[in-house]
Amino acid sequence: MKDAIALHKDEFLEELKQYLSIPSISSLSKYKEDVQHAAEWTAKALTSAGMENVDVIPTEGHPIVYGDWLHAEGKPTVLIYGHYDVQPEDPLDLWETPPFEPVIRDGKIFARGATDDKGQLYIHIKAVDLLMKQEGELPVNVKFVIEGEEEIASPNLGPFIKENEEKLACDAVVISDTSFIEKGQPAICTSLRGALAMELTVKTANTDLHSGTYGGGVPNSIHGLVQLLDSLHMENGRIAVEGFYEGVPEPTEELRSEMAEIPFNQTRTKKDLELEDLFGEEGFSFQERVGIRPTLEINGITGGFQGEGLKTIVPKEASAKISCRLVGSQKPEAVFEAIERHIEAYKPVGCRVSLHQFIKADPVAIDSKHPLIQAAASAYEEVYDVRPLFPKEGGSIPIVEVFGRVLKAPVVLMGFGLPTENLHAPNEHFHIENFTQGIETVCQYFKKI
């Protein structure tokens, strides 16, 4: 298989360039036709790879692409999930080359979506393509479900999964949308934190006021917002919201030992990020803070005059974007209600407050000892000559929990990205060696299960 991949490498990369050149930005309505184009391109790629029953299924938002090959009698069925939508390209001026004009340099392909997730998804399409061309059949049954709304929290895929439970029935869900620990060290993620995103708004007067005439005599919305935000945390990094930690398990010694095995260089991290020091909940390591502990982060603040120069006002309104990562049996709804109660209890005099929820997702835990996950680990080991580690991922892929719960199948998070590949940032890229070795790994995995 390695020789076949090498033979077709340039062809595969040219195809990937075509895929990456489509600006399938799901969050911006002006790109709706491009997202549709990406869905149709994906469907054609599946058909070309030998998949059957390929369909571009409309939703209330962007389409879902489905395809399958179900002729391996008595063999397991693998459902492959991925997404063809991408993040916006902003800030455009920080890209070294245009984000939708893919280029290859230094053994990497640069473009928006290169690692998140078109490049990683295309690994699976080319794996089944090669197996079909080489052997005329697949060693397992395969279904593809590929969406165009992952970057906007998959609003239509969850209902689709629930309505099509029989159609999507499988023995394992395989997803490549995560990363290695570092170059040469594969990883199979075994937990994802849940998510909750919201916006806090503070209002005072019915208009901005002159700070000379009214300053010192009326409430200031930004002052009120800052007070509220400061009340959310204790000095030791612990979250001060009553009830926030309900459902958060105390880590066992076994789990802490497992977390300690994940390589982490504090000095290098501080240097790379130009940080004076790290910070987080007291009593926990960096790996634990970002993998198995819940968080509450302030993502952005808006209020008052934002233009050039100075405008001396007492602003009438200010707001902040807030996101939480959740673990254990924490429920987004319960955490949101706890934060609402906290905001109401701590709101400063003269301030009217409101909290609007955007995104919610439950945490996910996966048994690393499951045979279909261990088979994936063996496939990595054969190709990369090192067995994967099983980290706890701090991020969230909301649809993972839905797949596992509704289909009652293990989710195998077979990522091939690297943490340094600038996903969601300018100059996003994907290492070509992981693209080609990823194809080989997926082929090996299908043969092992």
Legacy VTK file of the C-alpha trace (Angstrom):
# vtk DataFile Version 3.0
C-alpha trace
ASCII
DATASET POLYDATA
POINTS 449 float
0.000 0.000 0.000
2.878 2.357 0.745
4.117 2.032 -2.870
0.642 2.748 -4.237
0.347 5.858 -2.060
3.752 7.092 -3.251
2.733 6.459 -6.870
-0.464 8.503 -6.542
0.814 11.124 -4.067
1.039 14.039 -6.528
-2.390 13.222 -7.951
-3.920 13.124 -4.456
-2.327 16.442 -3.517
-3.637 18.124 -6.676
-7.124 16.900 -5.788
-6.717 18.175 -2.236
-5.673 21.562 -3.609
-8.924 21.712 -5.572
-10.883 20.887 -2.422
-9.056 23.499 -0.358
-9.587 26.196 -2.979
-13.340 26.205 -2.256
-14.073 28.913 0.384
-16.682 26.840 2.229
-17.097 29.193 5.199
-20.278 28.034 6.920
-20.664 30.961 9.304
-20.987 33.674 6.635
-24.094 33.751 4.442
-22.253 35.244 1.461
-20.395 31.927 1.081
-23.558 29.787 0.923
-23.019 28.857 -2.741
-19.389 27.956 -2.032
-20.465 25.682 0.810
-22.932 24.004 -1.554
-20.128 23.637 -4.116
-17.923 21.970 -1.476
-20.727 19.523 -0.649
-21.110 18.586 -4.303
-17.315 18.264 -4.704
-17.248 15.932 -1.692
-20.028 13.793 -3.167
-18.160 13.471 -6.470
-15.006 12.440 -4.590
-16.945 9.708 -2.772
-18.447 8.456 -6.015
-15.030 8.424 -7.673
-13.699 6.405 -4.721
-16.278 3.680 -5.356
-18.855 4.609 -2.752
-22.508 3.873 -3.456
-25.782 5.563 -2.513
-23.974 8.913 -2.539
-26.348 11.758 -1.747
-26.181 15.468 -1.002
-28.915 15.818 1.598
-30.392 19.292 2.130
-30.985 20.593 5.653
-32.307 23.855 7.039
-28.701 25.034 6.776
-25.868 23.480 4.779
-26.052 19.992 3.208
-24.982 16.661 4.664
-23.146 14.330 2.291
-23.753 10.590 2.644
-22.231 7.574 0.879
-21.649 3.910 1.687
-20.209 0.565 0.570
-21.835 -2.362 2.360
-20.690 -5.573 0.705
-18.260 -6.980 3.324
-20.563 -9.665 4.664
-19.955 -10.563 8.282
-17.463 -7.734 8.745
-17.817 -4.660 10.996
-19.329 -1.415 9.733
-17.317 1.781 10.166
-19.004 5.181 9.983
-16.547 7.893 8.930
-17.437 11.448 9.947
-15.805 14.649 8.801
-16.680 18.200 7.796
-16.105 20.162 4.617
-16.843 23.597 6.077
-14.045 25.862 7.306
-13.411 28.841 9.539
-13.335 32.426 8.179
-9.935 33.515 6.875
-9.578 36.608 9.081
-7.207 38.298 9.694
-6.354 38.155 6.003
-3.276 40.406 6.229
-1.461 37.813 8.392
-1.572 35.093 5.729
1.687 34.658 3.829
-0.249 33.329 0.830
-3.985 33.650 0.049
-6.006 31.245 2.242
-7.938 29.720 -0.658
-5.017 29.428 -3.053
-3.304 26.289 -1.679
0.483 26.118 -1.919
3.024 23.491 -0.891
6.235 24.550 0.814
8.542 22.946 3.378
6.654 19.650 3.177
3.329 21.248 4.152
0.207 22.292 2.287
-1.005 25.768 3.283
-4.677 26.775 3.013
-7.721 27.344 5.163
-9.141 23.900 5.983
-5.852 22.086 5.318
-5.793 20.378 8.721
-9.307 21.305 9.922
-10.767 19.254 8.393
-10.567 18.791 4.622
-7.039 17.383 4.646
-7.804 14.898 7.413
-11.166 13.941 5.916
-9.575 13.394 2.507
-7.252 10.809 4.066
-10.265 8.507 4.468
-11.660 9.154 1.003
-8.298 8.304 -0.560
-7.856 5.265 1.697
-11.089 3.673 0.476
-10.280 4.802 -3.078
-6.918 2.994 -3.003
-8.323 -0.152 -1.399
-11.082 -0.335 -3.992
-8.640 0.174 -6.873
-6.071 -2.259 -5.484
-8.375 -5.029 -4.295
-11.748 -4.347 -5.866
-13.433 -4.356 -2.463
-13.082 -3.132 1.102
-12.180 -5.289 4.125
-15.012 -3.650 6.108
-18.342 -1.996 5.463
-18.031 1.778 5.269
-20.460 4.662 5.636
-19.568 8.331 5.253
-21.425 11.204 6.913
-19.838 14.543 6.052
-21.362 17.823 7.150
-20.969 21.502 6.316
-21.801 23.007 9.714
-19.189 21.746 12.174
-17.691 25.212 12.548
-21.101 26.539 13.638
-21.759 23.722 16.164
-23.569 21.257 13.852
-27.148 22.509 14.365
-28.663 20.123 11.804
-26.497 17.017 12.102
-27.750 16.020 15.563
-31.384 15.784 14.432
-30.254 13.985 11.249
-28.459 11.313 13.304
-31.487 10.815 15.545
-33.865 10.576 12.559
-31.581 8.147 10.691
-30.389 5.862 13.484
-30.971 2.689 11.440
-29.377 4.112 8.269
-26.265 5.145 10.250
-25.993 2.023 12.427
-22.358 0.969 12.797
-19.802 -0.767 14.984
-17.541 2.288 15.294
-17.552 5.971 14.381
-14.166 7.092 13.075
-13.244 10.787 13.109
-10.022 12.476 12.025
-10.322 16.012 13.383
-7.761 15.931 16.212
-3.982 16.009 16.416
-0.844 14.154 17.482
0.846 15.035 20.765
3.816 16.235 18.716
5.560 15.332 15.482
6.058 11.551 15.356
3.902 10.819 18.409
0.385 9.732 17.410
-2.515 10.156 19.777
-6.022 8.770 20.091
-8.084 11.203 22.106
-10.190 9.484 24.780
-12.204 12.384 26.131
-13.525 15.741 25.007
-14.677 18.517 27.255
-18.211 19.779 26.816
-18.888 23.362 25.803
-21.077 26.279 26.763
-20.862 29.697 25.094
-22.780 32.807 26.057
-22.800 36.605 25.942
-23.241 38.798 29.003
-24.713 42.278 28.430
-24.787 45.122 30.962
-26.973 48.195 30.372
-27.310 51.371 32.414
-28.700 54.634 30.942
-30.742 54.933 27.744
-27.877 56.725 25.981
-24.139 57.362 26.251
-23.566 60.310 28.567
-20.996 63.138 28.658
-18.368 62.123 31.233
-17.889 65.719 32.344
-21.567 66.288 33.018
-22.483 62.855 34.364
-19.225 61.062 35.249
-19.074 60.099 38.912
-22.826 60.466 39.333
-24.248 57.648 37.225
-23.406 53.969 36.789
-20.914 53.072 34.088
-21.775 49.914 32.101
-18.112 48.986 31.543
-17.306 49.365 35.240
-20.284 47.134 36.016
-19.217 44.550 33.442
-15.656 44.443 34.774
-16.921 43.960 38.341
-19.139 41.089 37.249
-16.405 39.391 35.238
-13.955 39.707 38.110
-16.468 38.038 40.451
-16.466 34.855 38.353
-13.019 33.672 39.532
-11.106 33.382 42.782
-7.464 34.452 42.973
-6.332 30.807 42.962
-7.919 30.206 39.551
-10.947 28.348 40.886
-14.321 29.382 39.452
-16.391 31.240 42.041
-19.863 30.434 40.677
-21.875 28.482 43.245
-22.844 25.079 41.840
-20.429 25.282 38.901
-18.458 22.202 39.989
-21.479 19.931 40.432
-20.788 16.799 38.391
-17.014 17.366 38.213
-15.272 14.148 39.328
-12.196 14.216 41.500
-9.375 12.759 39.384
-8.140 9.359 40.508
-4.456 8.661 41.010
-4.593 6.338 38.003
-5.970 9.136 35.826
-3.420 11.636 37.107
-0.632 9.164 36.349
-2.016 8.696 32.841
-2.136 12.469 32.331
1.452 12.809 33.557
2.610 10.496 30.741
1.586 13.085 28.126
4.750 15.028 27.196
4.732 18.686 28.216
7.608 21.140 28.307
6.648 24.133 30.454
9.752 26.160 29.618
9.305 25.690 25.879
5.595 26.463 26.070
6.225 29.747 27.866
8.949 30.644 25.383
6.888 29.738 22.316
3.913 31.762 23.561
6.074 34.590 24.983
4.412 34.181 28.374
5.854 35.330 31.670
4.202 32.378 33.404
1.378 29.853 33.171
-1.790 30.183 35.224
-4.736 28.033 36.199
-6.632 26.248 38.926
-4.400 25.686 41.927
-3.463 22.077 42.693
-3.561 20.785 39.124
-0.914 20.348 36.432
-1.088 22.063 33.049
-2.156 18.793 31.392
-4.942 18.354 33.964
-6.090 21.968 33.705
-6.513 21.791 29.934
-7.728 18.191 29.716
-9.860 17.086 32.661
-10.823 20.252 34.567
-13.661 22.627 33.688
-13.008 26.238 32.698
-14.729 29.585 32.378
-12.975 31.952 29.980
-13.686 35.529 28.925
-13.268 35.553 25.146
-13.933 39.188 24.304
-15.188 42.510 25.703
-17.042 45.302 23.912
-18.254 48.635 25.217
-17.947 52.386 24.890
-16.024 54.194 22.185
-13.833 51.964 19.998
-12.672 54.396 17.319
-9.410 56.291 16.883
-8.686 58.993 19.412
-10.794 59.713 22.480
-14.470 60.206 23.207
-15.156 61.105 26.833
-18.401 59.305 27.601
-20.031 57.190 30.245
-21.100 54.243 28.069
-24.661 52.987 28.317
-23.889 49.372 27.344
-21.070 46.824 27.508
-20.875 43.109 26.794
-18.561 40.137 27.097
-18.311 36.801 25.305
-17.862 33.923 27.751
-17.174 30.234 27.137
-16.945 27.227 29.448
-15.382 23.816 28.952
-17.183 21.131 30.910
-16.192 17.695 32.219
-17.625 14.636 33.948
-21.394 14.817 34.293
-21.628 18.614 34.145
-24.670 19.667 32.134
-24.514 22.850 30.022
-28.058 23.827 31.020
-27.300 23.549 34.744
-24.032 25.472 34.417
-25.772 28.236 32.447
-28.438 28.541 35.148
-25.753 28.691 37.870
-23.967 31.513 36.021
-27.285 33.326 35.537
-27.942 33.175 39.289
-24.408 34.408 40.008
-24.744 37.337 37.603
-28.069 38.345 39.106
-26.696 38.102 42.655
-23.523 40.073 41.915
-24.815 42.719 39.503
-23.653 46.207 40.528
-26.033 48.959 41.543
-27.770 50.615 38.603
-26.983 47.841 36.131
-29.445 45.750 34.151
-27.948 42.428 33.055
-28.839 39.709 30.575
-27.174 36.455 29.573
-27.724 34.891 26.138
-26.698 31.300 25.382
-25.131 30.350 22.032
-23.531 26.891 22.087
-23.849 23.884 24.377
-22.359 20.397 24.236
-22.036 17.575 26.758
-18.621 16.157 27.729
-17.502 12.834 26.210
-15.469 10.003 27.728
-14.235 7.057 25.629
-12.847 3.706 26.829
-9.309 3.453 25.447
-9.340 -0.323 26.023
-12.135 -0.963 23.516
-10.908 -3.453 20.849
-11.752 -1.115 17.960
-9.684 1.654 19.572
-6.811 -0.695 20.318
-6.918 -1.815 16.665
-6.461 1.819 15.675
-3.503 2.063 18.043
-1.928 -0.996 16.402
-2.436 0.512 12.937
-0.644 3.697 14.020
2.166 1.648 15.527
2.726 -0.286 12.304
3.044 2.901 10.247
4.737 5.292 12.704
6.759 2.721 14.714
5.435 4.115 17.990
2.236 3.303 19.867
-0.183 6.202 20.332
-0.799 7.882 23.643
-4.364 8.404 24.860
-4.703 12.087 25.837
-7.726 13.919 27.206
-8.545 16.673 24.723
-9.441 20.076 26.140
-11.494 21.097 23.133
-14.986 20.103 22.101
-16.455 18.363 19.076
-20.136 18.575 20.063
-21.367 15.956 17.610
-19.104 13.235 19.091
-21.380 12.890 22.113
-24.438 12.595 19.845
-22.842 9.884 17.689
-21.831 7.812 20.708
-25.138 8.168 22.540
-27.545 7.682 19.624
-25.639 5.021 17.663
-24.315 3.287 20.799
-20.934 2.819 19.133
-17.403 3.722 20.242
-15.985 6.871 18.697
-12.408 6.436 17.454
-10.680 9.812 17.275
-7.886 9.022 14.798
-6.330 12.459 14.331
-3.433 13.155 11.964
-2.912 16.873 12.555
-0.235 18.550 14.632
-0.857 21.120 17.388
1.375 23.590 15.504
-0.649 23.646 12.281
-2.516 26.916 12.953
-6.039 25.571 12.734
-8.502 28.490 13.034
-5.562 30.877 12.513
-3.651 32.481 9.628
-1.312 30.205 7.648
-3.174 27.014 8.506
-1.337 24.016 7.073
-1.099 20.214 7.064
2.083 18.142 6.997
2.141 16.087 3.809
3.916 13.165 5.500
0.945 12.802 7.848
-1.436 13.009 4.887
0.289 10.110 3.111
1.039 8.096 6.245
-2.498 8.776 7.382
-3.842 7.058 4.263
-1.620 4.061 5.022
-2.731 4.000 8.667
-6.424 4.044 7.772
-5.900 1.210 5.275
-4.125 -0.823 7.969
-6.925 -0.088 10.438
-9.620 -1.322 8.084
-7.684 -4.555 7.584
-7.309 -5.125 11.328
-10.930 -4.871 12.409
LINES 1 450
449 0 1 2 3 4 5 6 7 8 9 10 11 12 13 14 15 16 17 18 19 20 21 22 23 24 25 26 27 28 29 30 31 32 33 34 35 36 37 38 39 40 41 42 43 44 45 46 47 48 49 50 51 52 53 54 55 56 57 58 59 60 61 62 63 64 65 66 67 68 69 70 71 72 73 74 75 76 77 78 79 80 81 82 83 84 85 86 87 88 89 90 91 92 93 94 95 96 97 98 99 100 101 102 103 104 105 106 107 108 109 110 111 112 113 114 115 116 117 118 119 120 121 122 123 124 125 126 127 128 129 130 131 132 133 134 135 136 137 138 139 140 141 142 143 144 145 146 147 148 149 150 151 152 153 154 155 156 157 158 159 160 161 162 163 164 165 166 167 168 169 170 171 172 173 174 175 176 177 178 179 180 181 182 183 184 185 186 187 188 189 190 191 192 193 194 195 196 197 198 199 200 201 202 203 204 205 206 207 208 209 210 211 212 213 214 215 216 217 218 219 220 221 222 223 224 225 226 227 228 229 230 231 232 233 234 235 236 237 238 239 240 241 242 243 244 245 246 247 248 249 250 251 252 253 254 255 256 257 258 259 260 261 262 263 264 265 266 267 268 269 270 271 272 273 274 275 276 277 278 279 280 281 282 283 284 285 286 287 288 289 290 291 292 293 294 295 296 297 298 299 300 301 302 303 304 305 306 307 308 309 310 311 312 313 314 315 316 317 318 319 320 321 322 323 324 325 326 327 328 329 330 331 332 333 334 335 336 337 338 339 340 341 342 343 344 345 346 347 348 349 350 351 352 353 354 355 356 357 358 359 360 361 362 363 364 365 366 367 368 369 370 371 372 373 374 375 376 377 378 379 380 381 382 383 384 385 386 387 388 389 390 391 392 393 394 395 396 397 398 399 400 401 402 403 404 405 406 407 408 409 410 411 412 413 414 415 416 417 418 419 420 421 422 423 424 425 426 427 428 429 430 431 432 433 434 435 436 437 438 439 440 441 442 443 444 445 446 447 448
